[in-house]
Amino acid sequence: MLKRILVGFVWFVVFYLGACGIVGGIAGGRAGADEKDPQKAAAAGGQAGAEAVNRVWGYLLVGSFVAATVGAKTGTLPGTRRKGPVDPEA
C-alpha cells in the first residue's frame, strides 16, 4: 500500500511537470514565432511560457493530482498494479 502511494506521488510530479512543460512550450513557441532575432524570440518565449503556466498552475496541479490518484487507485499506472491473490496450494 505504501509503495502504491509513493509511486502515485511520483506519477503526480511527472504529470504536473509534463503539463507545465507542454503549456509553457506551446505559449512560448507561439510568442517567439514572430520574432526575427533568436535572442528576442527566446526572451519573449520564456516570458510568455512563464506567464501561461502562472495563469493555469492551479488547474494543472488539480488535474495532475486527480489523474495520479485515479491511476494509482485503479492500478492502471505502471508500478501501481495490485498483486494477485496468493494461491495457498502453490
Order of alpha helices (4+ residues) and beta strands (2+ residues): alpha-alpha
